[in-house]
Amino acid sequence: MSQSVVLAFSGGLDTSFCVPWLREQGFEVHTLFVDTGGVGQDEVERIEARAMALGAEKHHCFDASHDVWNEVLIPLIRSGGWYQGQYPLLCSDRYVIVKASLALCDRLGTKHFAHGCTGMGNDQVRFDLTVKTLGDYNIIAPIRAIQRKGLNVREYEKAQLEALGFDVPDKTDQYTINENLMGVTLSGSEIDEWKEPGEGARVLTKPASVWPSETLRIDVTFERGVPVALDNSPMSGPDLLATLNREFGVYGVGRGIYTGDTTVGLKGRIVFEAPGITALDVAHRALEEATSTRQQNAFKSVVATKWAELVYQGFFYDPLKHDLEAYLTQSQQCVNGTVTLRTAGGMVEAVAIDSPHLLTTGTAGYAQHADWSVEEAEGFIKLFGQSSALWAQINGAGVSDT
């Protein structure tokens, strides 16, 4: 009797190859497309048709856009934690995909879970570590299996699919594209060769030559550090981010070329597009800096850096990540208000903030007017700089320059 296996399925080259390969190993293949946003209904239907044509016993589809919002985007926005200060962690939907796949395994009563990761990149780490921290499952990785034979896996996969009479997905021709609610990443071709990405390396953002001539302004309202409305219209998280991706993408906001230190020890270079996350990061940062204390703002960067490292490197379910998120939740109690964003193309600015928690006083304004005396200011300066002044008195001014 065949055993069932759940295959996390995207319809691309790697997971397409996995279906007939798993059947050859005697498995009854249940494909699962976890929709993390970024694809339309036509693509969802194409993926299902692809799975069934390849021989899947049954195809399953799960809308995980709200899970991505709740489990990834809310802590990402609250933390402002971009990996190495540059990359907005667009890879983080992998954890939601694995979690949904294992839930299907449980419903089907099987311990076999398969994915299409190669043995060459970071995603295998994210997939495998997530499985190992969520339960006792058997991980099957067909692409790694054929890689052990010393083959050029991509060419081998194409040849095997074509030999079985299946077409090869067109999008493998130039770039590897990953798209979800958070944005898009592109790699391959000239991007991997450290050359200037071509104009074809765009999905969400427009080039400067077609930016609108009029300035765009959008108000973003936050409650406890979570965006809840655009221009005073309440929205669900996924709808809000999709709207910002569309509105700011037209102005070319949120496109970057990122070279980072990957988990497997190599340099990785990608083009990413994240118009909505970029806009939300600018808005949230402006509001938080205006409503949090100096000590809170200084400590925040420590938490953000560690949180981003854990998420990028595959430790999504490590207890430390949840500890950090507990701090982030507590730190956002007064991050409430509305921020006006403006763009004329390429970049976005927070140009106005309205919040009942702004740390201002009506009797003092920086460099304009004060509610303390000159004597009090001079006393403060004396004590604040006393250590440095003492050192100079004892050792002589200018000693440290020699």
N, C-alpha and C positions, 0 to 999 in steps of 0.2 A: 504494500500500500504506500502511495506517495506521501511524502511529508510536505507540509505547507511551508512556504517561506514568504516573508513580506519584503518586497524590494522597494526602496525609496526611489521613485521613478520620475524623471524630468522630461523624458522623450528625446534627450540629446544622444550623442554618439555612445558615450560610455554606458549609460543605463539601458540603451537599446540593445547593445551587445549582451548585457547581463541576462536578458530574458531567455533567449535560446540557450545560452551557456548554462543557466541554472536548470533549465528543463533537461538538458543533456546529463546533468548530475542526478536526475531523478526527482527533482522538486516540482511541486505544484505551485506555480508562481502567482502570488497576489501582488500586483503593482499598486503603489499608493502615490498619488500626486498630492503633495501638501502645498496648497496654494498660499504662498506667503505674500501675495500681492504682486502687482507689476505685469500681470498677463490678463488678457481679455477672455471672454467666454469662448471665442473662436479657438484660441490657443488651448484652453482647457479641453475642449472637444477634440482637438487634433491630438492632444496627448493621450486621451482615452482611446481614440481610434488606433493610434500607433501601438499602444500596449496590447490591445486585443489582436491586432494584425501580427504582432511578434509572437503570439502564443500564450499570453497571460490567461490564467484560469479565470480571474476576475480582476477588474480594475476598480480602485477606490479613489475617491477625491475628498479632501478635507480642507475647508476654508480656515486658514490659520492666521488671517490678517489681524484679528483682534488679539490673538496670542502673541504675535510679534510686537504689537503695540504695547501690550501690558508687560510682557516679560523682558523685552529688549529696549524698546524706544523710551518708555517712561524713565527707567534708570539711566539710559544714555543721555536724555535731555537734562535730567536733574544733575547728573555728574559732569556733563560737558567733557566726558572722557573719550577723547579720540586717541587711537593707538599711536604712540610716538608723536602725539600732538598734531597729527596730520590726517589720519585715516579714520573715517566715521564708522568703522566696524560693520560695513555692509554685509560681511560674511556671517553675521550673528543669527540669521534665520536657520542656519544648519541645526542649531540646538532644538529649535521648535520642530523641525522636520523629523529629527530622531525621536523626540518625545512622542510625537503623533504616530510614528511608525511602530514604536514599542507598544503603544496603546492598542493598535490594531493586532499586533502579535498576541496580546493578551486575549482580545476578543475571539481570535481564531484558535486559540489554544496551542500556539506554537512558540518555540524558543528560537527559531531561526530568523535572523534579520540580515538582509543583504543591502549593500550600497555600491555605488559605482565609482568610488574614489580610487585614484591611482596610488602608487607607493611613492609619489614624487612631491606631493604638496602638503599644505597645512590641513586641508579638509579631512583627510584620513584621521588626523589626530583629534579633531573636533568630534567626528562621528564616533570613533572608537572609545574615546574617554567618556563621552556622554553615555554610551551604552553601558560601559563598565560601572558608571556611578548610579545608573537607574535600575539595575537589576542583573539577573543571571541569564544572559542570552548568548547564543552562538552567532558570532559575527562572520559573515561570508563576504569576501571582497573579490569578486571575479577578476577585476582588472589587475589587482596585485598578484593574483594567481598566475595570470598569463605573463605578467612582468617578470616573474621568477624564471621564466624560460629564456630570458635575455632577448625578448622580441621588441621590436618597435611597436608598442602597444596600439597606438592610434592607427597605424597602417594595417596592423593585424586585424583590429576590430572592423575597419572598413572592408577589408577583403573578405572576412568571414560573413559579414552581413550581406554583402553583394553576392557571395556564393550561395547564400540561402534565399536569394531573390528579394532582399529588402533594400530600399534606397537608403542613402546616407544623408543625414540632416544637412541642409545647405549652410547653416550658420557655423559649421565647423570649417568652412572654406578659408576665412580670413581671421576672425577674432573668436575667442572664447568669451561668451557674454553671460553674465549672471545678473538677473533682474528680479527684484522683489519690491515690496512696499517701501523699503528704505532708499532704494536707488538702484544704480547699475554699475557693474564693474566690467571692464574690457581688458583682455590680455591677449598675447599672441602676436604674430606678424612683427611689424616694425616696433611695437611696444616692447616686446621681449628683446629686441636687438638694440635697445637703448637709443633709438632714433625718434625723431619727431613724429608723434601720432598723426595720421592722416585725418582729413575732415570726415572720413567715413567712420571714425572712432567716436561717434556721438549717437546717443539714443534720446536722452531727455533734454539736453541743453542745445541752444542755438548759437551759431557763431555770431560775432559782432556785426557782421555785414547785414544781418536781418533782425537785429534788435529793434523793438518798437521805439518810436521817437518820443513818446510821452513817458513821463515818470510814473512808476508804480508805487502805490502806498497801500499797505495792509496793516490793520490793527490785529494783534494777537493777544488774547486774554488768557491769563494763567491763574489756576487755583492750586495752591500748594506745589508750585513748580511744574504743574502739568498743563499743557495748552488745552483749552476747552472750547474756544470760540474764535472765529475770524470775522472781523468787522461786526462784532456784536451778535453774530449768528452762531449759536451752539452747534457743534458737530461732533461726531464720533472721531476717535483718534485716527483710524485709517482714512476716513473721508477728509479730515483736516490735512493730513500729510499729503494725500493724493492731490488736493487742491493746491497746496504750496509747491509741490513738484511741478505741476502744470504752469502755475502763474510765474514762478521765478525761473523755471527752465527756459521759458521764452526769452528771458533776459540774460541767459548764459550763466546764471548764478550757480555755484556749487560744483563746478567741474575742476578736477585736480589731477595731476600726474604724481603718483606716489611711489617712492622707492623705500621699502621697509625691510627690517630684519625679521625674516620668517621664523616660525617655530622650528623648522627643520634645518636652520643654520645658513640658508642661502639668502641672498638679496632677492627680493621680489618686486617687480615693477608693474604697475597697473594704471589704467585711467579709470577714475571713478566720477560718477555724477550723482550728487545728492542735494538738489536744490532745496527741498523742504527741510531736511535736517540742518543744512547750513543756515537757513533763515531762522529756524527755531533756536539754534544754538546762539546766534547773535542776539535774539530777543531775550532769551532766558538769561544769558550772561549779563546783559544790561540791567535787567530787573533784579537779579540776585545780588549784583554788586551794590545796587542802590538800597537794598533792604536788609542786607546782612552786615554783621559787624566786621571790623578789620580782621579779628582773629578767625572768624568763620571763613572769610574769603581766603585767608592765607592757608588754612588747613585744608580747604576744599581741594586744592590742586594735588595734595598728597593722596587723598581718597580717590580722586578721578584717575590719576595715573595708575594706581594699583588695580582699580576696577577694570580699566581698559586692558591692562596686561592679562588679567585673568580671563576675560572674555575672548580676547584675540587668541590666546594660547591654548584654549580648549578646556579651561577650568570653570566652565559655566555653572556647574553644580557643586563647586567647592564651597564648604561652609563659610570661608572668608568672604566670598562674594556676597553672600546673604547678609553677613555681618556689616559689610560696607553699605549695602543697600538700606539696612535699618538706620544707619547714620544719615544717609541721604534723605530718607523719608522724614526723619525728625528735623533735619536742617531746613526743610522747605516749608515749615509751618507758616512763615510770614512772606513767602515768595508769591504774593498775590498782586494782580494788577494787569494793566494793559500797556503794551509796547507798540509804538508805531514804527513799522519798518518801511524803508524807502530804497528803491533802486532805480538807477538809470541805465543799468547794464553792467555785468561782470562781477559786481560786489553788492552787498546789502548792508545798510546801516540802520541802527536803532536811533531814531531821531527824536523820540518823545517817550516819556514814561509817566504813567498815572497809577499811583498806588497809595492806599491808606497807610502803608508801612514804610514809606520813604524816610530814611534816617536824616531828617532835616529839622531845624528849629526855626521858628519865626523871628527869633531875636538875634540869630547869627547866620552869616552866609560866608562861605570861603572867600577870603581876600576882598570882601565887599563891606561887611559890617560885623561887629563882634559884641557879645554880651559878657566879656571879661575885660578887666582893666589892663593898661599897659604894664603896671607893676606885676600883675598876675602872669602876664605873658613872659616877662623877663625872668620871673621866678621859675616858671616851667622850663624855659630854655636852659637855665642854670643847672637844674637837677637832671634834666633829660640828657644833657651833654657832659655831665660831671666826670664820668669815667674817662672820656677822651681828653678833656681839659687837664685832668690830673696827670695823665700819662705824659702830656706835653710839658707840664710844669716840671716834672721830675726828670725826664729824659732829654728835654730840650726840643724845641720846635724844629722840625725838618730832619730829625735823626733817621726816621724811617725811609727817607728818600735816598740815603747814601748806601 
